[in-house]
Structure formats: structure tokens, C-alpha cells
């Protein structure tokens, strides 16, 4: 699952981005990878580990919701399975 968000460019600066994606590890756990910065430049990268997919998805949607309140807009979302219209797991 992946969510890519951006803040439109302004003040002669490139747009900011926030990229979230989930990765399953070899032991059955899940990693939420968060990367953010200015488009075209190096950004920050943080990996948070979770014991199951449900907790990782909850954390991912919480980060998404926080970033939406800061002005980010979802540009791209890819799900490994069908999600309801509001984008949250059932």
C-alpha cells in the first residue's frame, strides 16, 4: 500500500512531498516507511516497525490525516486490496 502527497509549490520553491508505504518483512511483521522533503531534493526517511498489518495501516492513516491538516493533498494512492471510499480499512 502506498500514499503519495504533495503541497503545491509556492514562493519560488519546489513542491513538498510526503510518501508513505507499507512493506512486509520476512518474519511476518510490517514496516511503515515515511519519506518527506522538497521535490527534486534529498528528504528524510523514517521506518517504523509493527507486528501486524492492521497496526501498520492504522499508523499510516493517522500520519496521512495529520499531513492533510498541514496542507498536503493526496496525489496518488495504491492499495493491495479494495478499500472503502473514504480510504480507511474496514
C-alpha distances in whole Angstrom, upper triangle without the diagonal:
4,7,10,14,17,21,23,26,29,32,32,29,26,23,21,17,14,11,8,6,6,8,10,14,17,18,16,15,11,11,10,11,12,14,17,20,22,21,23,24,22,20,20,17,16,15,15,15,15,16,14,10,12,13,10,9,12,13,10,11,14,14,13,16,18,17,18,21,22,22,18,17,14,14,11,8,5,5,5,8,11,11,14,15,15,11,12,11,15
4,7,10,14,17,20,22,25,29,28,25,22,19,17,13,11,7,6,4,7,10,13,16,19,21,19,17,13,12,10,9,10,11,14,17,18,17,19,20,19,17,17,15,15,14,15,16,16,19,17,13,15,15,12,10,13,13,9,11,14,12,11,14,16,15,15,19,19,19,15,14,11,11,8,6,5,7,9,11,13,12,15,16,15,11,13,13,17
4,7,10,14,16,19,22,26,26,23,19,16,14,11,8,6,5,6,9,13,16,19,22,24,22,19,16,14,11,11,10,11,12,15,16,15,18,19,19,16,16,15,15,15,16,17,18,21,19,15,16,16,13,11,13,12,9,9,12,10,8,11,13,11,12,15,16,15,11,10,7,8,6,4,7,9,12,14,14,13,15,15,13,10,12,14,17
4,7,11,13,16,19,22,22,19,16,13,11,7,6,5,6,8,12,15,19,21,25,26,25,22,19,16,13,12,10,10,10,12,13,12,15,16,16,14,15,14,15,16,17,20,21,23,22,19,20,19,16,15,16,15,11,12,14,12,9,13,14,11,11,15,14,13,10,9,6,6,5,6,9,12,15,17,18,16,18,17,16,13,15,17,21
4,7,10,13,16,19,19,16,14,10,8,6,5,6,8,11,15,18,22,24,28,29,27,25,21,19,15,14,11,10,9,11,12,11,14,16,16,14,15,15,16,18,19,21,22,26,24,21,21,21,18,16,17,16,13,12,14,11,8,11,12,8,9,12,11,10,6,5,4,5,7,9,12,15,18,20,20,18,19,18,16,14,16,19,22
4,6,9,12,15,16,13,10,7,5,4,6,9,12,15,18,21,25,27,31,33,31,28,24,22,18,16,13,12,9,10,9,9,13,14,15,13,15,16,18,20,21,24,26,29,28,25,25,24,22,20,21,19,16,16,17,14,11,13,13,9,10,12,11,8,5,5,7,7,9,12,15,18,22,23,23,22,22,20,19,17,19,22,26
4,6,9,12,13,11,9,6,5,6,9,12,15,18,22,25,28,31,34,36,34,31,27,25,21,19,16,14,11,10,9,10,14,15,16,14,16,18,20,22,23,27,28,31,30,28,28,27,24,23,23,21,18,18,18,15,13,14,13,10,9,11,9,6,5,6,9,10,13,15,19,22,25,27,26,24,25,22,20,20,22,25,28
4,7,10,11,9,8,5,7,9,12,15,18,21,25,28,31,34,37,39,37,34,31,28,24,22,19,17,14,13,11,10,14,15,18,17,19,21,23,25,27,30,32,35,34,31,31,30,28,26,26,25,22,21,22,19,16,17,17,13,13,14,12,9,8,8,11,11,14,17,21,24,27,29,28,26,27,24,23,22,24,28,31
4,7,7,6,5,4,7,10,14,16,20,23,27,29,33,35,39,40,39,36,33,30,26,24,21,18,15,12,9,9,12,14,17,16,19,21,24,27,28,32,34,37,36,34,34,33,30,29,29,27,24,24,24,21,19,20,20,16,16,17,14,12,11,12,15,14,17,20,24,27,30,32,32,30,30,28,26,25,28,31,34
4,5,6,7,7,10,13,16,20,23,26,30,33,36,38,42,43,42,39,35,32,29,27,23,20,17,14,12,12,15,16,19,18,21,23,26,29,31,34,36,40,39,36,36,35,33,31,31,29,27,26,26,23,22,22,21,18,17,18,15,12,13,15,18,17,21,24,27,30,33,35,35,33,33,31,29,28,30,34,37
4,5,9,10,12,16,19,22,26,29,33,35,39,41,44,46,45,42,38,35,31,29,25,23,19,16,13,14,16,17,19,19,22,25,27,31,33,36,38,42,42,39,39,38,35,34,34,32,30,29,29,26,25,25,23,20,20,20,17,15,16,18,21,21,24,27,31,34,37,39,38,36,37,34,32,32,34,37,40
4,7,9,12,16,19,22,26,29,33,35,39,40,44,45,44,42,38,35,32,29,25,22,19,15,12,13,14,15,18,18,21,25,27,31,33,37,39,42,42,40,40,39,36,35,35,33,30,31,30,27,26,27,25,22,22,23,19,18,18,19,22,21,24,27,30,34,37,39,39,37,38,35,33,33,35,38,41
4,7,9,12,16,19,22,25,29,31,35,36,40,42,41,38,34,31,28,25,22,18,15,12,8,9,11,11,14,15,18,21,24,27,29,33,35,39,39,36,37,35,32,32,32,30,27,27,27,24,23,24,22,19,20,21,17,15,15,17,19,19,21,25,27,31,34,36,36,34,35,33,31,30,32,35,38
4,7,9,13,16,19,22,26,28,32,34,37,39,38,35,32,28,25,22,19,16,13,10,6,6,8,9,12,13,16,19,22,25,27,31,33,36,36,34,34,33,30,29,30,28,25,25,26,22,21,23,21,18,18,20,17,15,14,15,17,15,18,21,24,27,30,33,33,31,32,30,29,27,30,32,36
4,7,10,13,16,20,23,26,30,31,35,37,35,33,29,26,23,20,17,14,11,9,6,6,9,10,13,12,15,17,20,23,25,28,30,34,33,30,31,30,27,26,27,24,21,22,22,19,17,19,18,14,15,17,14,12,10,11,13,12,15,18,21,24,27,29,29,28,29,27,25,24,26,29,32
4,7,10,14,17,21,23,27,29,32,34,33,30,26,23,20,17,14,11,7,6,4,6,9,10,11,10,12,14,17,19,21,25,27,30,30,28,28,27,24,23,23,21,18,19,19,16,14,16,15,11,13,14,11,10,8,10,12,12,14,17,20,23,26,28,28,26,27,26,24,22,24,27,30
4,7,10,13,17,20,23,25,29,30,29,26,23,20,16,14,11,8,5,6,6,6,10,10,11,9,11,12,14,17,19,22,24,27,27,24,25,24,21,20,21,18,15,16,17,13,12,14,14,10,12,14,12,11,8,9,10,10,11,13,16,19,22,24,25,23,24,23,21,19,21,23,27
4,7,10,14,17,20,22,26,27,26,23,19,16,13,10,7,6,4,7,9,10,13,13,12,9,10,10,11,14,15,18,20,24,23,21,21,20,17,16,17,15,12,13,13,10,9,12,11,8,10,13,11,11,8,9,9,10,11,12,14,17,19,22,22,21,22,21,19,17,18,20,24
4,7,10,13,17,19,23,24,23,20,16,14,10,8,6,5,6,9,11,11,13,14,13,10,10,9,11,12,14,16,18,21,20,18,19,18,15,14,16,14,10,12,14,10,9,13,13,11,13,16,14,14,11,11,10,10,9,10,12,14,16,19,20,19,21,20,19,16,17,19,22
4,7,10,14,16,20,21,19,17,13,10,7,6,5,7,9,12,15,15,17,17,16,13,12,10,10,10,11,13,14,18,17,14,15,14,11,10,12,10,7,9,11,9,8,12,12,11,13,16,16,16,13,13,11,12,10,9,10,12,14,16,18,16,19,19,17,14,14,16,19
4,7,10,13,17,18,16,14,10,8,6,5,7,9,12,15,18,17,19,19,18,15,14,11,11,10,11,12,13,16,14,12,14,13,10,9,12,11,8,11,13,11,11,15,16,14,16,19,19,19,16,16,13,14,11,10,9,10,11,14,16,15,18,19,18,14,14,15,19
4,7,10,13,14,12,10,7,6,5,6,9,12,15,19,21,21,23,22,20,18,16,13,12,10,10,10,10,12,11,8,11,11,7,8,11,10,8,11,14,13,13,16,17,17,19,22,22,23,19,19,16,17,14,12,11,10,10,13,15,15,18,20,19,15,14,14,17
4,6,10,12,10,9,6,5,7,8,11,14,17,21,23,23,24,24,21,19,18,14,13,10,10,9,10,12,11,9,13,13,9,11,14,13,12,15,17,16,17,20,21,20,22,25,25,26,23,23,20,20,17,15,13,12,11,14,17,18,21,23,22,18,18,17,20
4,7,8,6,6,4,6,9,11,14,17,21,24,27,27,27,27,25,23,21,17,16,12,12,10,10,10,9,8,12,12,10,12,15,15,14,17,19,18,19,22,24,23,25,28,28,29,26,26,23,23,20,18,15,14,12,14,18,19,22,24,24,20,19,17,20
4,6,6,5,6,7,11,12,16,18,22,25,28,28,29,28,25,23,21,17,16,12,12,9,10,10,10,11,14,14,12,15,17,17,16,20,21,21,22,25,26,26,28,30,31,32,29,29,26,26,24,21,19,18,16,18,22,22,26,28,27,24,22,20,23
4,6,7,9,11,14,16,20,22,26,29,32,31,32,31,28,27,25,21,19,15,15,12,13,12,12,13,17,17,15,18,21,20,20,23,25,24,26,29,29,30,32,34,34,35,32,32,29,30,27,24,22,20,18,20,24,25,28,31,30,27,25,23,25
4,6,9,11,15,17,21,23,27,30,34,33,34,33,30,28,26,22,20,16,15,11,11,9,10,12,16,16,15,17,20,19,20,23,24,24,26,29,29,30,32,34,35,36,33,33,31,31,29,26,24,22,19,21,25,25,28,31,31,27,25,23,25
4,7,10,13,16,20,23,26,30,33,33,34,33,30,28,26,22,20,16,14,11,10,7,7,9,12,13,12,14,17,17,18,20,22,22,24,26,27,28,30,32,33,34,31,31,28,29,26,23,21,19,16,18,21,22,25,28,27,24,22,19,21
4,7,10,13,16,20,23,27,30,30,31,30,28,25,23,19,16,13,11,7,6,5,5,7,10,10,9,12,14,14,15,18,19,19,21,23,24,25,27,29,30,31,28,29,26,27,25,22,20,18,16,18,21,21,24,27,25,22,20,18,20
4,7,10,13,16,20,23,27,27,28,27,25,22,20,16,14,10,8,6,5,6,6,6,9,9,6,9,12,11,11,14,16,16,17,20,21,21,23,26,26,28,25,25,22,24,21,18,17,15,14,16,19,18,22,24,23,19,17,16,18
4,6,10,13,16,20,23,23,25,24,21,18,16,12,10,6,6,4,6,9,9,9,11,10,7,10,12,10,10,14,15,14,15,18,19,19,21,24,24,25,22,23,21,22,20,17,16,15,15,17,20,20,23,24,23,19,18,17,20
4,6,10,13,17,20,21,22,21,19,16,14,10,8,6,5,6,8,11,11,10,11,10,6,8,10,8,7,11,12,10,12,15,15,15,18,20,20,21,19,19,17,19,17,15,14,14,14,17,19,18,21,22,20,17,16,16,19
4,7,10,14,17,17,19,18,15,13,10,7,6,5,7,9,11,14,15,13,15,14,10,11,13,11,9,13,13,11,12,16,16,15,18,20,19,20,17,18,16,17,16,15,14,15,16,19,21,20,23,23,22,18,18,18,22
4,7,10,14,15,17,15,13,10,8,6,5,6,8,11,14,17,17,16,17,15,12,13,14,11,9,12,12,9,10,14,13,12,15,17,16,17,14,16,14,16,15,14,15,16,18,20,22,21,23,23,21,18,18,19,23
4,7,10,11,13,12,10,6,5,4,7,9,11,15,17,21,21,19,21,19,15,16,17,14,12,15,15,12,12,15,14,12,15,18,16,16,14,15,14,15,15,15,16,18,20,23,24,23,25,25,23,20,21,22,26
4,7,9,11,10,9,5,5,7,9,12,14,18,20,24,24,22,23,21,18,18,19,16,14,16,16,12,12,15,14,11,14,16,13,14,11,13,13,14,15,16,18,20,22,25,26,24,26,25,23,21,22,24,27
4,7,9,7,7,4,6,9,12,15,18,21,24,28,28,26,27,25,22,22,23,20,17,19,19,15,15,18,16,13,15,17,14,14,12,14,15,15,17,18,21,23,25,28,29,28,29,28,26,24,25,27,31
4,6,6,7,7,10,13,16,19,22,25,27,31,31,29,30,28,25,25,26,23,20,22,22,18,17,20,18,15,17,18,15,14,12,14,16,15,17,19,22,25,27,30,31,29,31,29,27,25,27,29,33
4,6,8,9,12,14,17,20,23,26,28,32,31,29,30,29,26,25,26,24,21,22,23,19,18,21,20,16,18,20,17,16,13,14,15,13,15,18,20,23,26,28,29,28,30,28,27,25,27,29,33
4,7,9,13,15,18,21,24,27,30,33,33,31,32,31,28,27,29,27,24,25,26,22,21,24,23,20,21,24,21,19,17,18,18,16,17,20,22,25,27,30,31,31,33,31,30,28,30,32,35
4,6,10,13,16,19,23,26,29,32,32,30,32,31,27,27,29,26,23,25,25,22,21,24,23,19,22,23,20,20,18,19,20,18,19,22,23,26,28,32,33,32,34,33,31,29,30,32,36
4,7,9,13,16,20,23,26,29,30,28,30,28,25,26,27,24,22,24,24,20,21,24,22,19,22,24,21,21,18,20,20,19,20,22,23,26,27,31,32,31,34,33,31,28,30,31,35
4,7,10,13,17,20,23,26,27,25,27,25,22,22,24,20,18,21,21,17,17,20,18,16,19,20,18,18,16,18,18,18,18,20,21,24,26,29,30,29,31,30,28,26,27,28,32
4,7,10,13,17,20,24,24,23,25,23,19,20,21,18,16,19,19,15,16,19,17,15,18,20,17,18,16,19,19,19,19,20,22,23,25,28,30,28,30,30,28,25,25,27,31
4,7,10,13,17,20,21,20,22,20,16,18,19,16,14,17,17,14,15,19,17,15,19,21,19,20,17,19,19,19,19,19,20,21,22,25,27,26,29,29,27,24,24,25,28
4,7,10,13,17,18,18,19,17,14,16,17,13,12,16,15,12,15,18,16,15,19,20,19,21,18,20,19,21,20,19,20,21,22,24,26,25,27,28,26,23,22,23,26
4,7,10,13,15,14,16,14,11,14,15,12,11,15,15,13,15,18,17,17,20,22,21,23,20,22,20,22,20,19,19,19,19,22,25,24,26,27,25,22,21,21,24
4,7,10,12,12,14,11,8,11,12,9,10,14,13,12,15,17,16,17,20,21,21,23,21,22,21,23,21,20,20,19,19,22,24,22,25,26,24,21,19,19,22
4,7,9,10,12,10,8,11,12,10,11,15,15,14,17,19,19,20,23,24,24,26,24,25,23,25,23,21,20,19,19,21,23,22,25,27,25,22,20,19,21
4,6,7,9,6,6,9,10,9,11,14,14,14,17,19,19,21,23,25,25,27,25,26,24,26,24,21,20,18,18,19,21,20,23,25,23,20,18,16,19
4,7,9,7,8,11,12,12,14,17,17,18,20,22,22,24,26,28,29,31,28,29,27,28,26,23,22,20,18,19,22,21,24,26,25,22,19,17,19
4,6,6,7,9,10,11,13,15,16,17,19,20,22,23,25,27,28,30,27,27,25,26,24,21,19,17,15,16,18,18,20,23,22,19,16,14,15
4,6,5,6,9,10,10,12,14,15,16,18,20,21,22,25,26,27,24,24,21,23,20,17,16,13,12,12,15,14,17,20,19,15,13,11,13
4,5,5,6,9,10,11,12,14,15,17,18,20,21,23,25,26,24,24,21,23,21,17,16,14,13,13,14,13,15,18,17,14,11,8,10
4,5,5,6,9,10,11,12,14,15,17,19,20,22,23,25,23,23,21,24,22,19,18,16,16,16,18,16,18,20,18,15,12,11,13
4,5,5,6,9,10,11,12,14,15,17,18,20,21,23,21,21,19,21,19,16,15,14,14,15,17,15,17,20,18,15,12,11,14
4,5,5,6,8,10,10,12,14,15,16,19,20,21,19,19,16,18,16,13,13,11,12,12,13,12,14,16,14,11,9,8,11
4,5,5,6,9,10,11,12,14,15,17,19,20,19,19,17,20,18,15,16,14,15,15,16,13,14,16,14,11,8,8,11
4,6,5,6,9,10,11,12,14,16,17,19,17,18,16,19,18,16,16,15,16,17,18,16,17,19,16,13,11,12,14
4,5,5,6,9,10,11,12,15,16,17,15,15,13,16,14,12,13,12,14,15,16,14,16,17,14,11,10,11,14
4,5,5,6,9,10,10,13,14,15,13,13,12,15,14,12,13,12,15,15,15,12,13,14,11,8,7,9,12
4,5,5,6,9,10,11,13,15,14,14,14,17,17,15,17,16,18,19,19,16,16,17,13,12,10,12,15
4,5,5,6,9,10,11,13,11,13,12,15,15,14,16,16,19,20,20,17,18,18,15,13,12,14,18
4,5,5,6,9,10,11,9,9,9,12,12,11,14,14,17,18,18,15,16,15,12,10,11,13,17
4,5,5,7,9,10,9,10,10,14,15,14,16,17,20,20,19,16,16,15,12,11,11,14,17
4,5,5,7,9,9,11,12,16,17,16,19,20,22,23,23,20,20,19,15,15,14,17,20
4,5,5,7,6,8,10,13,14,14,18,19,22,23,23,20,20,19,16,15,15,18,21
4,5,5,5,6,8,11,14,14,17,19,22,23,22,19,18,17,14,13,14,18,21
4,6,7,9,12,15,17,18,21,22,25,26,25,22,21,19,16,16,17,20,23
4,6,9,12,15,17,18,22,23,27,27,27,24,24,22,19,18,19,23,25
4,7,10,12,15,17,21,23,26,27,26,23,23,21,18,18,19,23,26
4,7,9,12,13,17,19,23,24,23,21,21,19,17,16,17,21,24
4,6,9,11,15,17,21,22,21,18,19,16,14,14,16,19,22
4,6,7,11,13,17,18,17,15,16,14,12,11,14,17,20
4,7,10,14,17,19,18,17,18,15,15,13,16,19,22
4,7,10,14,15,15,14,16,14,14,12,15,17,20
4,7,10,12,12,11,13,12,12,9,12,13,17
4,7,9,10,10,13,13,14,10,12,13,16
4,5,7,7,11,12,13,9,11,10,13
4,7,9,13,15,16,12,13,11,14
4,6,10,13,14,11,11,10,11
4,7,9,11,9,10,9,10
4,7,8,6,6,6,7
4,6,6,6,7,7
4,5,8,10,11
4,6,9,10
4,7,9
4,7
4
